[in-house]
Amino acid sequence: MKLFSLLILCYILLIIQISVVPEAIVAGSRPNLILVMLCFTLFWCRDATVFLWGILAGLIYETFDSAIPGTGVLLLTSLVWVALRVQLHFQIRSLISRFVLIFVLAFVFDGLFQILNRLEANTLPNLSSLAHHAAGNALYTAVAGFGLLVSFKIILRLVPIEFGQSLRNESVYKSRFSH
């Protein structure tokens, strides 16, 4: 059920990223909602399926940002590996620590993704302007992710359905007298 709900979330966030985010630019910064989806996968799965979602997110970034092939996949799988190790080691569960993890992951990804894709042009950007731009995007991404995390927590408290449960009828007849 987690895989299906993450796939639906990925589609919804991809549609919002393509249609709404270009209109919602604040001070030259825009959120990376696909990275937010990858962080949610990191928070909810905590196993090797996170790498598959990292590959998918990298392919999405390479496609829509017309980047050098392989840079998004390589960068995101590397960052997801580091983030997964950090999360498993420190047992990140609070909203503040998840906000910080989203911010750091978005900052490092945005900065390195811009540097890697401009190496082909042999002109590196001014690192201070790149850091300001990456920090703005990372803050916008972390705030969007924090808002979605809080809204999901509220929805899960209000909805009496457990999404992790099986939909099959598990109650079967068991005889008290059989050995």
N, C-alpha and C positions, 0 to 999 in steps of 0.2 A: 504494500500500500504506500510505503514511503517513496518508492521508485516512481509510481504513477503520479503521486501528488507533486513530486519534484519535477517531473516532466511537464505537468500542467503549469506549474509555477514558472518553469523555464520558458514555455511558449508565451505566457502572459507577460513576463518581464521582457522578453525579446520584442514583442509587439509594442510595449510601452517605450522601450529603448529606441526603437526605430521611429515611432510616430510622435510621441509626446516629448521626449527628452531634448530633441533639437530645438524645440520651442521654449524649453524651460532652462535655458542657459543663464546662470547668475554669475556676473563678474568674470565671464570667460570660462567658467567651470561647469562641468556636467557630470552627473552621476554615472557610474558604470554598473547598471543593474544586473548584467550577466555575472559580474564579479560578486554582487550581492547574492545571487542564486548559488554561485559556487561556495560562498561562505556558509549559506544555509545548509548545503549538502555536507560541508565539513562539520557543522554543528550537529546535524541529525544522523549521519551515517556512521562516522568514525571507523571506517574500514577501507578496503582497497577500492571500493566503487567510487570513492572521491577522485581517484586518478582518471577514471573514465569520464567523469563530469569535467575534470580539468582539461582533458583532450577535447571534449565537446565545446567547452567555453573558449579554448584557444582557437579552434576552427571557426567559431562564430566571430571572434575578434579579427582573425586574419581575413575573413570574407568581407565583413562590413567596413573595416578600416583600410582595406587594400594594402595590407602589410606584406612584408617579405614572408614567403611560405616557410612555416616551421617555427617562426619566432614566438608566436602566441602559444603554441602547444608546448614548446620547450620551456618557455618562461613560466607558464601557469602550472605545468606538472612539477617543475622544480619548486615553485613557491608553495604549492599545495602540499608537497612532501614535507617541507620545513614547517608549515603551519600545522599539519597533522601531528608531527613529532612534538611541537610545542604544546598543542592542545592536549595530547595524550599525557605528556609529562606533567603539565601544570593543572590538569583537570579543569579546563576553562568552562564554567557554567553560568556565571553571573552576566547580567546584561552589560555592565560596564566593561568587563574584560572582553566580551564579544565585540563591543563597540571599538575597543582599542585594537583588537585583532583585525577587524574589517578595515580600520583606518590604516594600519601598518601594511597590510596586504595590498590595499589599493594604492598607497603611496609608492611602495616598491615596484609594483607592477606597472603603474603608469609611467614612472620615471625610466625604468629599464626598457619598457616597450618603446618609448619615444627615442631613447638612445639607440637601441638596436635597429630601429627602422630608419634612422637617419644616418647610419654608418655607410650605407650604400651611396649617399650623396657626398660623402667625404667632408661634410660640414657639420660639426657638432654644435648644437645650440648653446647659448649662454646658460651655464649650469644654474645660476641664481634664478633666472626666469623660468627655467625648466622645473626647479624645485618649487617655486611659487605656484606654477601651474599644476604640478603633481599634487601639491598639498591642498590646493583648492578642490581638485577633483576627488581626492581622497576624503576630504572632510564632507563634501557633498554626498559621496557614496556611503560613508559611515553614518551620516544622519538619515539617509534614505533606508539603509539597512536596519538602523536602530528603530526607526518608525515602523518598519515592517515586522521586526521582532516583537515589539510591544503590542502591535495590533494582533499578531498571531497568538501571543500569550493571552490577550483579552478574549479573543474568539474561542480559544481552546478551553478557557474557564467557563464561558457562557454556554457553549454547545455541549450537551451531555453525551456526545458520541465519542468513543475511544477510537481514534483512527488507526491504531496499531493492531486492533483486534481482527481476527479472521471473520469473514462473512459466512463461513460454513456453519451448519448446525452441528456442534460438537457434542451435544447431549445424546447419548445412546443408552440403550437399556443394558444394565449390568445386573446380573443375578446376584443376590446375596448368598445363595446356597451353592454356587459353583466354586470349585477350588482351583 
